Amino acid sequence: MPTISVLIKPASGMCNMQCDYCFYCDEMKKRSQDSYGFMSEQTLKNVIRKTMIHAEGLISYAYQGGEPTLRGLTFFEKAVEYQRHYNKHGIRVNNALQTNGYLLDDAWCKFFKENQFLIGLSIDGTKQLHDMYRHDKNGNPTFDRIKSAADLMDQYGVDYNILTVVTQNTAYHATEIYNYYKRQGWKYQQYIACLDPLGEIRGKSSFALKPEQYGRFLVELFNLWYEDWKNGEHPYIRQFENYIGILLGYQPESCRSEERRVGKE
């Protein structure tokens, strides 16, 4: 059996921030039931037990949301406990968690380090760019708090990457963002295009990207990345690594890139 990848949403679409462009804020409003609440420990146990039975070689668990840390640290301690209990054949286990970073403290970072979690941290460029759209529930800016979470993960030696949503505004600041991340030592980066909400007329949103804006952003970003690549100092930018891999005949690890590759064949 191939590698098993399991996506777990412990807190449904619930979040402790309220970003202007949030997919889940929009999606939950359109559901007959906006949220099904927190995942129970019994469900977590069943998911891990049943997937471990079929795993061979490697199994990956990815925790997303909403905001998964809302479920509490104990939930993830239980997850690791169940993984160890049901791993009867020495399967390699990877854990990854995507977070806005709002709740991260010493206890979380210690847990991530001790259990080798890979963390995706959402930051949208510099303080000014980030705080334009990423607010707490009361509309307050969040950059300083999230930057502190990144510093804390550095202190504990947690492996993490930066996930940046590219809006109409950030699309014009590729150089500023790239250089800021470089100064922070953030060598693992992902960029996600901000699109119009599903089922709504395109072009009405103040933050959703137009194709030409995203194209210009990627070209500017690639040129910066390529200059550093020539000096052996480039960060890992997921899109570029996948695109170049495709050109060299390798299968991309990103499902988004795989779809594009298949579409061209």
Secondary structure as UniProt FT lines:
FT   STRAND          4..8
FT   TURN            10..13
FT   TURN            20..21
FT   HELIX           23..30
FT   HELIX           41..54
FT   STRAND          58..63
FT   HELIX           68..71
FT   HELIX           73..86
FT   TURN            88..89
FT   STRAND          92..99
FT   TURN            102..103
FT   HELIX           106..114
FT   TURN            115..116
FT   STRAND          117..122
FT   HELIX           127..133
FT   STRAND          135..136
FT   TURN            137..138
FT   HELIX           143..156
FT   STRAND          159..166
FT   TURN            168..169
FT   HELIX           170..172
FT   HELIX           174..184
FT   STRAND          188..193
FT   TURN            198..199
FT   TURN            202..203
FT   HELIX           211..230
FT   TURN            231..232
FT   STRAND          236..237
FT   HELIX           238..247
FT   TURN            248..249
FT   HELIX           255..264
//
